[in-house]
Amino acid sequence: MAVSQIIKDIRCLKKLIKNATGLKVYEQEAIYHHDSYWSISNEYKDKNSPHITVTRGSYWTLDDGAEYKISIYASSLSIGIRRNFNAPLFQSYIDRIVQALDSCFGEKQWNYCNEECITWRPMSRFSFYVQIPNFKD
């Protein structure tokens, strides 16, 4: 049975990210509302181990590909009572994902935008959005 291109794309993206970072990658569901989306439920599935979630946005076309929200979760650094973002660790994961996307699609063939960072105990989250072409056979 053939798999739709939308399903194939998210599976291939999850595999690409897992191979690049070595972390578990979960697919996250989203609620769509007025051209924006909110991530729900599976976001906190793994509360103690570093992991990544991938959410497909509302935009997808056969010609242009799709938008995705990629969220990286890793342990916060605690110094006394302060929680700190572990920037070197997150940057290493981001660099690996960028290199994997560049090798798969080519440099400047995909777009990256809207970074956000949230820190709490015991985890921190760094999220960003990508617009990538469809995966080929």
PyMOL commands that set and color helices and strands:
alter all, ss='L'
color gray80, all
select helices_A, chain A and resi 5-21+42-44+87-105
alter helices_A, ss='H'
color red, helices_A
select strands_A, chain A and resi 24-28+30-33+36-39+51-61+65-75+77-79+82-84+111-119+123-132
alter strands_A, ss='S'
color yellow, strands_A
deselect
rebuild
show_as cartoon
